[in-house]
Amino acid sequence: MFFEIEEIKRRRKKLGVTQKKLAELVGVSQPLIARIESGDIDPKLSLVKKIFEVLEELEGKSVNAKSIMHSPVMSVTPETSLREAIKLMMEHGISQMPVIDGKRVLGSISESSVVRLILERGVEAANMKVKECMEAPFPVVSPDEKLESISKILLTNQALLVEEDGRILGIITKHDVMKALRE
């Protein structure tokens, strides 16, 4: 791996991080960061690696799907009544769920789709089966998918599922991404 020392200052400034803050996160003094950025010293490779690791973490590159997913995943089957799906969503404070039959993800159900159904069919919609009103399945990513890719997918989807070896490990929503940035 190749590191460009000149990149440190550029990336630090782009993140809006002070030399003092970067020094704290790396575990060195602020004057050392200043001397590295100005080219006054030739730091050890281990220190340069540590600085770049901290910068990548601050940039969100080390945040992956597994670190922000919500698990276990609440789901319904195609035969679940819409009334029961609504009850589950309300009890658990969730806005959307996958529709899963065995290990196969068949579709999804969301607050938006439920409200749309109520507008179309009134209160009788509650007696429908989920299979009659489910939407397309959520996209699936691997546990090591990066935050940037996850964010792009969530621009056009309500949620995404994290899957490994055919097993659903978790679910990620826009709320989870915002929570990851807040922490």
C-alpha positions in Angstrom: 0.0 0.0 0.0 1.3 3.5 -0.9 0.6 6.5 1.3 1.1 10.1 0.1 2.0 12.3 3.1 0.6 15.4 1.3 -2.8 13.8 1.4 -3.0 14.0 5.2 -3.5 17.8 5.3 -5.9 17.8 2.3 -8.1 15.1 3.7 -8.0 16.5 7.3 -9.1 20.0 6.0 -11.8 18.5 3.8 -13.2 16.8 6.9 -13.0 20.0 8.9 -10.8 18.4 11.5 -8.2 20.4 13.4 -4.6 19.2 13.8 -5.3 18.9 17.5 -8.3 16.7 17.0 -6.5 14.5 14.5 -3.6 14.2 17.0 -5.9 13.2 19.8 -7.5 10.5 17.6 -4.2 9.1 16.4 -2.6 9.3 19.9 0.2 11.8 19.1 0.9 15.5 19.8 -0.5 18.3 17.6 3.0 19.6 16.9 3.9 16.2 15.5 0.9 16.3 13.1 2.0 19.9 12.1 5.6 18.7 11.4 4.3 15.7 9.3 2.0 17.9 7.3 4.7 20.5 6.6 7.2 17.9 5.6 9.7 18.7 8.4 10.0 15.1 9.4 9.8 11.7 7.8 7.4 9.7 10.0 7.5 6.0 10.6 5.2 3.9 8.3 3.3 2.6 11.2 2.4 6.2 12.2 1.4 7.1 8.7 -0.8 4.0 8.5 -2.5 4.9 11.8 -3.2 8.5 10.6 -4.8 7.2 7.4 -6.9 4.7 9.3 -8.2 7.5 11.5 -8.9 9.7 8.4 -10.7 6.8 6.7 -12.8 6.2 9.8 -13.7 9.8 9.9 -14.6 9.7 6.2 -17.0 6.8 6.8 -14.9 4.4 4.7 -14.6 1.9 7.6 -18.3 1.9 8.3 -19.8 -1.1 6.7 -23.2 -2.8 6.5 -22.5 -5.2 9.4 -21.6 -2.3 11.7 -24.8 -0.3 11.2 -27.4 -3.0 10.4 -30.3 -3.7 12.7 -30.7 -7.4 13.8 -32.7 -9.5 14.1 -34.9 -8.7 11.1 -38.6 -8.4 11.8 -40.4 -10.0 8.9 -43.8 -11.3 7.8 -44.8 -14.2 5.6 -47.0 -13.9 2.5 -49.9 -15.4 4.4 -49.7 -12.9 7.3 -52.8 -10.6 7.4 -52.2 -6.9 6.8 -53.7 -6.3 10.3 -51.0 -8.4 11.9 -48.2 -6.8 9.8 -49.4 -3.4 11.0 -49.5 -4.6 14.6 -45.9 -5.8 14.3 -44.7 -2.6 12.7 -46.3 -0.5 15.4 -45.2 -2.7 18.3 -41.6 -2.6 17.2 -41.5 1.0 15.9 -40.5 0.0 12.3 -41.6 1.5 9.0 -41.0 -1.4 6.7 -40.4 -5.2 6.7 -39.4 -7.8 4.3 -41.8 -10.5 3.3 -40.0 -13.8 3.7 -41.2 -17.4 2.9 -38.8 -19.8 4.5 -35.4 -18.4 3.4 -36.6 -16.7 0.3 -37.2 -12.9 0.3 -40.4 -12.4 -1.8 -41.2 -8.7 -1.3 -41.6 -5.9 1.2 -44.3 -4.0 3.1 -44.0 -0.5 4.3 -46.0 2.3 6.0 -46.3 3.9 2.6 -47.8 0.9 1.0 -50.2 0.4 3.9 -51.4 4.0 3.7 -51.8 3.7 0.0 -53.9 0.6 0.4 -56.1 2.2 3.1 -56.7 5.1 0.6 -57.7 2.6 -2.1 -59.7 0.1 -0.1 -60.6 1.7 3.2 -60.5 -0.2 6.5 -61.3 -3.5 4.7 -57.6 -3.5 3.6 -56.7 -4.8 7.0 -58.2 -8.2 6.2 -56.0 -8.7 3.1 -53.0 -11.0 3.1 -49.6 -9.5 2.8 -49.0 -11.4 -0.5 -51.9 -9.4 -2.0 -50.3 -6.0 -1.4 -46.5 -6.5 -1.0 -44.1 -4.4 -3.0 -40.7 -5.4 -4.5 -38.1 -6.9 -2.2 -35.5 -4.7 -0.7 -32.0 -4.7 -2.3 -29.5 -7.0 -0.8 -25.9 -6.2 0.2 -23.0 -8.1 1.8 -21.9 -7.4 5.4 -18.8 -5.6 4.2 -20.6 -3.1 1.9 -19.4 0.4 2.5 -21.4 3.3 3.8 -21.2 5.2 0.5 -22.7 2.4 -1.5 -25.4 1.8 1.2 -26.3 5.5 1.1 -26.6 5.5 -2.7 -28.9 2.4 -2.6 -31.1 4.1 0.1 -31.7 7.1 -2.1 -34.1 5.1 -4.1 -35.1 2.3 -1.6 -36.7 2.4 1.8 -34.4 -0.2 3.2 -31.9 -2.9 2.3 -31.1 -6.3 3.6 -27.7 -7.6 4.7 -27.1 -11.2 3.5 -24.3 -13.7 3.8 -24.3 -17.3 2.5 -28.0 -17.1 1.8 -28.9 -16.0 5.4 -30.4 -12.6 6.2 -28.3 -11.0 8.9 -29.9 -7.6 9.2 -31.7 -4.7 7.7 -30.5 -1.1 7.1 -32.8 1.9 6.8 -32.1 5.6 6.2 -32.4 6.0 10.0 -29.6 3.6 10.6 -27.3 5.5 8.2 -28.1 8.8 10.0 -27.5 7.2 13.4 -24.1 5.9 12.2 -23.1 9.4 11.2 -24.3 10.9 14.5 -22.1 8.5 16.6 
